[in-house]
Structures are given as C-alpha cells and as structure tokens.
C-alpha cells in the first residue's frame, strides 16, 4: 500500500459510535486522565470487523499504558491467534 493511499483513507474510531456510525478518529479535547483512548482503523476495515473483534481491539488498546514520553501506544487490531501446542 502506498503512503498516499494510506493518507487518503477515511479513519474512524471503532471505540465510539456517533449517530449509529463510527466517530471520526482522534480526540481533540481530551484530558490526560481520561480513559477513552481512540482505537483508529480505516473505515473499510471497521466495516468488516465483527462486534466481538471490535470489542477485543478496543479493550486491548485501553488496557495498555498510553502516551509514554508523548508517543502514541500501538496495539494490533486483531488479537494474535492462540494455536494448540504440538506434541
């Protein structure tokens, strides 16, 4: 994927819905102590995710310590799959 295409995508916050659809990405008036950290993904990916996948991604994002030294905290959108141990 080219960087130009990445910037052109519409990014939404899957942790918050506004009027039945996903809210735009970001949180311009957030307090440092707030826990509503946005989990942003492209709209196309958000539309293809199930409600349980969305809940899992948002929960993992909010569980991480946020904003260490002013840097955003990244978490994978999909949880790593747990494979059965081989014998």
N, CA, C and O atoms as CSV, one atom per row, in Angstrom:
chain,resi,resn,atom,element,x,y,z
A,1,UNK,N,N,0.843,-1.171,0.000
A,1,UNK,CA,C,0.000,0.000,0.000
A,1,UNK,C,C,0.889,1.236,0.000
A,1,UNK,O,O,1.877,1.308,0.731
A,2,UNK,N,N,0.530,2.183,-0.814
A,2,UNK,CA,C,1.331,3.399,-0.869
A,2,UNK,C,C,0.933,4.342,0.259
A,2,UNK,O,O,-0.186,4.288,0.769
A,3,UNK,N,N,1.850,5.186,0.630
A,3,UNK,CA,C,1.603,6.147,1.700
A,3,UNK,C,C,0.500,7.123,1.301
A,3,UNK,O,O,-0.284,7.561,2.144
A,4,UNK,N,N,0.443,7.460,0.019
A,4,UNK,CA,C,-0.587,8.376,-0.470
A,4,UNK,C,C,-1.977,7.769,-0.272
A,4,UNK,O,O,-2.905,8.466,0.139
A,5,UNK,N,N,-2.122,6.477,-0.563
A,5,UNK,CA,C,-3.402,5.796,-0.385
A,5,UNK,C,C,-3.750,5.703,1.105
A,5,UNK,O,O,-4.911,5.851,1.485
A,6,UNK,N,N,-2.745,5.458,1.938
A,6,UNK,CA,C,-2.957,5.344,3.380
A,6,UNK,C,C,-3.523,6.644,3.943
A,6,UNK,O,O,-4.444,6.613,4.759
A,7,UNK,N,N,-2.981,7.789,3.517
A,7,UNK,CA,C,-3.465,9.086,3.981
A,7,UNK,C,C,-4.854,9.407,3.436
A,7,UNK,O,O,-5.616,10.125,4.084
A,8,UNK,N,N,-5.194,8.894,2.267
A,8,UNK,CA,C,-6.480,9.182,1.639
A,8,UNK,C,C,-7.632,8.407,2.267
A,8,UNK,O,O,-8.792,8.781,2.097
A,9,UNK,N,N,-7.326,7.325,2.996
A,9,UNK,CA,C,-8.383,6.530,3.604
A,9,UNK,C,C,-9.085,7.314,4.706
A,9,UNK,O,O,-8.483,8.169,5.355
A,10,UNK,N,N,-10.362,7.015,4.907
A,10,UNK,CA,C,-11.119,7.638,5.986
A,10,UNK,C,C,-10.894,6.810,7.251
A,10,UNK,O,O,-11.255,5.634,7.294
A,11,UNK,N,N,-10.300,7.417,8.279
A,11,UNK,CA,C,-10.004,6.734,9.526
A,11,UNK,C,C,-11.091,7.033,10.549
A,11,UNK,O,O,-11.520,8.177,10.699
A,12,UNK,N,N,-11.534,5.983,11.255
A,12,UNK,CA,C,-12.602,6.121,12.243
A,12,UNK,C,C,-12.183,5.491,13.566
A,12,UNK,O,O,-11.322,4.613,13.612
A,13,UNK,N,N,-12.807,5.959,14.631
A,13,UNK,CA,C,-12.572,5.431,15.969
A,13,UNK,C,C,-13.600,4.334,16.224
A,13,UNK,O,O,-14.791,4.620,16.346
A,14,UNK,N,N,-13.150,3.077,16.306
A,14,UNK,CA,C,-14.092,1.967,16.490
A,14,UNK,C,C,-14.569,1.846,17.927
A,14,UNK,O,O,-15.476,1.064,18.211
A,15,UNK,N,N,-13.978,2.603,18.833
A,15,UNK,CA,C,-14.385,2.569,20.238
A,15,UNK,C,C,-15.539,3.499,20.546
A,15,UNK,O,O,-16.027,3.522,21.676
A,16,UNK,N,N,-15.983,4.263,19.568
A,16,UNK,CA,C,-17.034,5.242,19.812
A,16,UNK,C,C,-17.930,5.329,18.588
A,16,UNK,O,O,-17.451,5.444,17.460
A,17,UNK,N,N,-19.228,5.273,18.821
A,17,UNK,CA,C,-20.177,5.434,17.726
A,17,UNK,C,C,-20.919,6.744,17.913
A,17,UNK,O,O,-21.236,7.136,19.036
A,18,UNK,N,N,-21.192,7.416,16.811
A,18,UNK,CA,C,-21.895,8.689,16.833
A,18,UNK,C,C,-23.031,8.596,15.822
A,18,UNK,O,O,-22.788,8.409,14.630
A,19,UNK,N,N,-24.257,8.725,16.287
A,19,UNK,CA,C,-25.440,8.636,15.423
A,19,UNK,C,C,-25.502,7.310,14.672
A,19,UNK,O,O,-25.916,7.280,13.513
A,20,UNK,N,N,-25.100,6.219,15.311
A,20,UNK,CA,C,-25.171,4.897,14.700
A,20,UNK,C,C,-24.011,4.526,13.798
A,20,UNK,O,O,-23.958,3.400,13.304
A,21,UNK,N,N,-23.078,5.442,13.568
A,21,UNK,CA,C,-21.907,5.127,12.753
A,21,UNK,C,C,-20.648,5.458,13.551
A,21,UNK,O,O,-20.721,6.098,14.600
A,22,UNK,N,N,-19.521,5.029,13.059
A,22,UNK,CA,C,-18.270,5.256,13.776
A,22,UNK,C,C,-17.912,6.737,13.779
A,22,UNK,O,O,-18.116,7.443,12.792
A,23,UNK,N,N,-17.374,7.190,14.905
A,23,UNK,CA,C,-16.945,8.579,15.034
A,23,UNK,C,C,-15.622,8.774,14.301
A,23,UNK,O,O,-14.858,7.821,14.149
A,24,UNK,N,N,-15.340,9.991,13.846
A,24,UNK,CA,C,-14.040,10.244,13.212
A,24,UNK,C,C,-12.899,9.977,14.200
A,24,UNK,O,O,-13.082,10.068,15.414
A,25,UNK,N,N,-11.749,9.655,13.675
A,25,UNK,CA,C,-10.601,9.322,14.512
A,25,UNK,C,C,-10.078,10.563,15.238
A,25,UNK,O,O,-10.150,11.679,14.724
A,26,UNK,N,N,-9.552,10.341,16.441
A,26,UNK,CA,C,-8.948,11.418,17.212
A,26,UNK,C,C,-9.776,11.814,18.410
A,26,UNK,O,O,-10.912,11.370,18.577
A,27,UNK,N,N,-9.193,12.657,19.243
A,27,UNK,CA,C,-9.886,13.192,20.407
A,27,UNK,C,C,-9.286,14.554,20.736
A,27,UNK,O,O,-8.380,14.648,21.564
A,28,UNK,N,N,-9.774,15.597,20.102
A,28,UNK,CA,C,-9.138,16.916,20.223
A,28,UNK,C,C,-9.190,17.555,21.603
A,28,UNK,O,O,-8.278,18.305,21.952
A,29,UNK,N,N,-10.225,17.290,22.406
A,29,UNK,CA,C,-10.348,17.951,23.701
A,29,UNK,C,C,-10.242,16.955,24.844
A,29,UNK,O,O,-11.044,17.012,25.777
A,30,UNK,N,N,-9.288,16.057,24.800
A,30,UNK,CA,C,-9.148,15.030,25.824
A,30,UNK,C,C,-8.305,15.530,26.985
A,30,UNK,O,O,-7.364,16.305,26.815
A,31,UNK,N,N,-8.670,15.066,28.153
A,31,UNK,CA,C,-7.859,15.353,29.332
A,31,UNK,C,C,-6.847,14.218,29.469
A,31,UNK,O,O,-7.089,13.099,29.017
A,32,UNK,N,N,-5.735,14.514,30.083
A,32,UNK,CA,C,-4.694,13.494,30.221
A,32,UNK,C,C,-5.157,12.306,31.049
A,32,UNK,O,O,-4.655,11.198,30.866
A,33,UNK,N,N,-6.102,12.514,31.953
A,33,UNK,CA,C,-6.535,11.429,32.821
A,33,UNK,C,C,-7.682,10.607,32.230
A,33,UNK,O,O,-8.090,9.615,32.834
A,34,UNK,N,N,-8.216,10.998,31.056
A,34,UNK,CA,C,-9.352,10.267,30.504
A,34,UNK,C,C,-8.918,8.897,30.005
A,34,UNK,O,O,-7.773,8.702,29.598
A,35,UNK,N,N,-9.852,7.953,30.044
A,35,UNK,CA,C,-9.550,6.580,29.651
A,35,UNK,C,C,-10.115,6.219,28.278
A,35,UNK,O,O,-9.935,5.084,27.835
A,36,UNK,N,N,-10.782,7.128,27.598
A,36,UNK,CA,C,-11.409,6.827,26.321
A,36,UNK,C,C,-10.454,6.913,25.151
A,36,UNK,O,O,-10.718,7.637,24.191
A,37,UNK,N,N,-9.350,6.189,25.214
A,37,UNK,CA,C,-8.351,6.253,24.152
A,37,UNK,C,C,-8.940,5.750,22.845
A,37,UNK,O,O,-9.575,4.695,22.827
A,38,UNK,N,N,-8.746,6.482,21.743
A,38,UNK,CA,C,-9.321,6.045,20.475
A,38,UNK,C,C,-8.550,4.879,19.864
A,38,UNK,O,O,-7.321,4.839,19.921
A,39,UNK,N,N,-9.270,3.948,19.290
A,39,UNK,CA,C,-8.679,2.857,18.511
A,39,UNK,C,C,-9.094,3.115,17.075
A,39,UNK,O,O,-10.227,2.830,16.688
A,40,UNK,N,N,-8.186,3.648,16.293
A,40,UNK,CA,C,-8.494,4.095,14.937
A,40,UNK,C,C,-8.069,3.068,13.893
A,40,UNK,O,O,-6.970,2.516,13.942
A,41,UNK,N,N,-8.971,2.832,12.952
A,41,UNK,CA,C,-8.712,1.944,11.820
A,41,UNK,C,C,-9.379,2.552,10.591
A,41,UNK,O,O,-10.253,3.408,10.728
A,42,UNK,N,N,-8.982,2.125,9.391
A,42,UNK,CA,C,-9.677,2.606,8.195
A,42,UNK,C,C,-11.141,2.151,8.206
A,42,UNK,O,O,-11.455,1.080,8.727
A,43,UNK,N,N,-12.018,2.948,7.643
A,43,UNK,CA,C,-13.449,2.645,7.632
A,43,UNK,C,C,-13.735,1.286,7.000
A,43,UNK,O,O,-14.614,0.565,7.471
A,44,UNK,N,N,-13.016,0.927,5.951
A,44,UNK,CA,C,-13.239,-0.358,5.280
A,44,UNK,C,C,-12.955,-1.524,6.229
A,44,UNK,O,O,-13.686,-2.514,6.237
A,45,UNK,N,N,-11.894,-1.404,7.026
A,45,UNK,CA,C,-11.564,-2.462,7.983
A,45,UNK,C,C,-12.599,-2.504,9.101
A,45,UNK,O,O,-13.000,-3.586,9.530
A,46,UNK,N,N,-13.038,-1.332,9.580
A,46,UNK,CA,C,-14.030,-1.265,10.645
A,46,UNK,C,C,-15.333,-1.926,10.218
A,46,UNK,O,O,-15.972,-2.616,11.012
A,47,UNK,N,N,-15.726,-1.718,8.972
A,47,UNK,CA,C,-16.965,-2.299,8.460
A,47,UNK,C,C,-16.887,-3.817,8.363
A,47,UNK,O,O,-17.912,-4.494,8.450
A,48,UNK,N,N,-15.689,-4.357,8.184
A,48,UNK,CA,C,-15.546,-5.804,8.031
A,48,UNK,C,C,-15.339,-6.522,9.364
A,48,UNK,O,O,-15.313,-7.752,9.398
A,49,UNK,N,N,-15.192,-5.779,10.457
A,49,UNK,CA,C,-14.949,-6.393,11.763
A,49,UNK,C,C,-16.266,-6.755,12.448
A,49,UNK,O,O,-17.257,-6.034,12.333
A,50,UNK,N,N,-16.262,-7.884,13.163
A,50,UNK,CA,C,-17.437,-8.280,13.933
A,50,UNK,C,C,-17.470,-7.492,15.240
A,50,UNK,O,O,-16.448,-6.939,15.646
A,51,UNK,N,N,-18.622,-7.429,15.905
A,51,UNK,CA,C,-18.695,-6.713,17.186
A,51,UNK,C,C,-17.714,-7.252,18.232
A,51,UNK,O,O,-17.172,-6.476,19.018
A,52,UNK,N,N,-17.482,-8.552,18.254
A,52,UNK,CA,C,-16.539,-9.117,19.225
A,52,UNK,C,C,-15.101,-8.733,18.893
A,52,UNK,O,O,-14.299,-8.523,19.804
A,53,UNK,N,N,-14.754,-8.637,17.603
A,53,UNK,CA,C,-13.412,-8.206,17.204
A,53,UNK,C,C,-13.183,-6.742,17.577
A,53,UNK,O,O,-12.098,-6.369,18.023
A,54,UNK,N,N,-14.206,-5.928,17.391
A,54,UNK,CA,C,-14.112,-4.513,17.760
A,54,UNK,C,C,-13.910,-4.378,19.261
A,54,UNK,O,O,-13.040,-3.631,19.711
A,55,UNK,N,N,-14.709,-5.097,20.032
A,55,UNK,CA,C,-14.608,-5.031,21.491
A,55,UNK,C,C,-13.228,-5.474,21.966
A,55,UNK,O,O,-12.648,-4.855,22.857
A,56,UNK,N,N,-12.707,-6.533,21.379
A,56,UNK,CA,C,-11.390,-7.044,21.741
A,56,UNK,C,C,-10.294,-6.023,21.453
A,56,UNK,O,O,-9.419,-5.799,22.289
A,57,UNK,N,N,-10.340,-5.403,20.274
A,57,UNK,CA,C,-9.322,-4.425,19.884
A,57,UNK,C,C,-9.353,-3.199,20.791
A,57,UNK,O,O,-8.304,-2.712,21.212
A,58,UNK,N,N,-10.542,-2.703,21.092
A,58,UNK,CA,C,-10.677,-1.517,21.941
A,58,UNK,C,C,-10.226,-1.824,23.364
A,58,UNK,O,O,-9.557,-1.004,23.993
A,59,UNK,N,N,-10.584,-2.992,23.873
A,59,UNK,CA,C,-10.193,-3.387,25.229
A,59,UNK,C,C,-8.677,-3.487,25.350
A,59,UNK,O,O,-8.104,-3.019,26.334
A,60,UNK,N,N,-8.016,-4.094,24.354
A,60,UNK,CA,C,-6.559,-4.220,24.398
A,60,UNK,C,C,-5.884,-2.855,24.302
A,60,UNK,O,O,-4.864,-2.626,24.951
A,61,UNK,N,N,-6.434,-1.955,23.508
A,61,UNK,CA,C,-5.878,-0.606,23.368
A,61,UNK,C,C,-5.963,0.152,24.692
A,61,UNK,O,O,-4.995,0.784,25.115
A,62,UNK,N,N,-7.116,0.086,25.336
A,62,UNK,CA,C,-7.319,0.838,26.583
A,62,UNK,C,C,-6.591,0.222,27.762
A,62,UNK,O,O,-6.362,0.902,28.762
A,63,UNK,N,N,-6.219,-1.051,27.671
A,63,UNK,CA,C,-5.505,-1.713,28.765
A,63,UNK,C,C,-4.029,-1.328,28.797
A,63,UNK,O,O,-3.396,-1.402,29.850
A,64,UNK,N,N,-3.470,-0.915,27.653
A,64,UNK,CA,C,-2.054,-0.542,27.576
A,64,UNK,C,C,-1.829,0.812,28.224
A,64,UNK,O,O,-2.730,1.651,28.254
A,65,UNK,N,N,-0.626,1.024,28.742
A,65,UNK,CA,C,-0.261,2.337,29.269
A,65,UNK,C,C,-0.110,3.279,28.080
A,65,UNK,O,O,0.618,2.977,27.135
A,66,UNK,N,N,-0.786,4.403,28.126
A,66,UNK,CA,C,-0.869,5.297,26.980
A,66,UNK,C,C,0.103,6.462,27.067
A,66,UNK,O,O,0.393,6.969,28.151
A,67,UNK,N,N,0.594,6.874,25.922
A,67,UNK,CA,C,1.349,8.100,25.787
A,67,UNK,C,C,2.659,8.179,26.543
A,67,UNK,O,O,2.931,9.196,27.181
A,68,UNK,N,N,3.477,7.147,26.496
A,68,UNK,CA,C,4.768,7.160,27.166
A,68,UNK,C,C,5.696,8.115,26.429
A,68,UNK,O,O,5.971,7.927,25.244
A,69,UNK,N,N,6.172,9.125,27.117
A,69,UNK,CA,C,7.050,10.160,26.550
A,69,UNK,C,C,6.440,10.824,25.316
A,69,UNK,O,O,7.154,11.147,24.368
A,70,UNK,N,N,5.124,11.026,25.327
A,70,UNK,CA,C,4.453,11.714,24.240
A,70,UNK,C,C,4.235,10.904,22.983
A,70,UNK,O,O,3.745,11.437,21.988
A,71,UNK,N,N,4.588,9.623,22.999
A,71,UNK,CA,C,4.423,8.779,21.809
A,71,UNK,C,C,3.113,7.998,21.917
A,71,UNK,O,O,2.749,7.569,23.012
A,72,UNK,N,N,2.400,7.805,20.811
A,72,UNK,CA,C,1.160,7.033,20.869
A,72,UNK,C,C,1.458,5.556,21.114
A,72,UNK,O,O,2.507,5.046,20.722
A,73,UNK,N,N,0.525,4.889,21.762
A,73,UNK,CA,C,0.663,3.470,22.030
A,73,UNK,C,C,-0.063,2.692,20.947
A,73,UNK,O,O,-1.244,2.930,20.697
A,74,UNK,N,N,0.626,1.772,20.307
A,74,UNK,CA,C,0.054,0.981,19.231
A,74,UNK,C,C,-0.265,-0.429,19.729
A,74,UNK,O,O,0.511,-1.019,20.481
A,75,UNK,N,N,-1.399,-0.957,19.309
A,75,UNK,CA,C,-1.749,-2.348,19.549
A,75,UNK,C,C,-2.284,-2.914,18.246
A,75,UNK,O,O,-2.829,-2.180,17.422
A,76,UNK,N,N,-2.131,-4.204,18.060
A,76,UNK,CA,C,-2.624,-4.841,16.846
A,76,UNK,C,C,-4.154,-4.808,16.841
A,76,UNK,O,O,-4.790,-4.909,17.890
A,77,UNK,N,N,-4.728,-4.668,15.656
A,77,UNK,CA,C,-6.180,-4.623,15.544
A,77,UNK,C,C,-6.779,-5.993,15.830
A,77,UNK,O,O,-7.821,-6.096,16.477
A,78,UNK,N,N,-6.131,-7.027,15.355
A,78,UNK,CA,C,-6.616,-8.385,15.601
A,78,UNK,C,C,-5.698,-9.055,16.606
A,78,UNK,O,O,-4.475,-8.968,16.496
A,79,UNK,N,N,-6.294,-9.730,17.591
A,79,UNK,CA,C,-5.519,-10.416,18.618
A,79,UNK,C,C,-4.745,-11.570,17.987
A,79,UNK,O,O,-5.233,-12.207,17.054
A,80,UNK,N,N,-3.544,-11.841,18.491
A,80,UNK,CA,C,-2.802,-12.990,17.959
A,80,UNK,C,C,-3.571,-14.273,18.233
A,80,UNK,O,O,-4.101,-14.466,19.328
A,81,UNK,N,N,-3.630,-15.140,17.244
A,81,UNK,CA,C,-4.369,-16.382,17.421
A,81,UNK,C,C,-3.571,-17.324,18.319
A,81,UNK,O,O,-2.343,-17.390,18.268
A,82,UNK,N,N,-4.305,-18.027,19.119
A,82,UNK,CA,C,-3.681,-18.996,20.028
A,82,UNK,C,C,-3.742,-20.368,19.369
A,82,UNK,O,O,-4.818,-20.934,19.175
A,83,UNK,N,N,-2.593,-20.876,19.038
A,83,UNK,CA,C,-2.562,-22.198,18.413
A,83,UNK,C,C,-2.363,-23.255,19.489
A,83,UNK,O,O,-1.779,-22.999,20.542
A,84,UNK,N,N,-2.851,-24.419,19.200
A,84,UNK,CA,C,-2.703,-25.525,20.151
A,84,UNK,C,C,-1.264,-26.005,20.120
A,84,UNK,O,O,-0.661,-26.074,19.050
A,85,UNK,N,N,-0.696,-26.341,21.293
A,85,UNK,CA,C,0.692,-26.824,21.306
A,85,UNK,C,C,0.815,-28.147,20.569
A,85,UNK,O,O,-0.034,-29.028,20.707
A,86,UNK,N,N,1.862,-28.277,19.797
A,86,UNK,CA,C,2.084,-29.526,19.067
A,86,UNK,C,C,2.747,-30.543,19.970
A,86,UNK,O,O,3.511,-30.199,20.872
A,87,UNK,N,N,2.444,-31.781,19.713
A,87,UNK,CA,C,3.003,-32.854,20.554
A,87,UNK,C,C,3.984,-33.666,19.790
A,87,UNK,O,O,4.556,-34.612,20.331
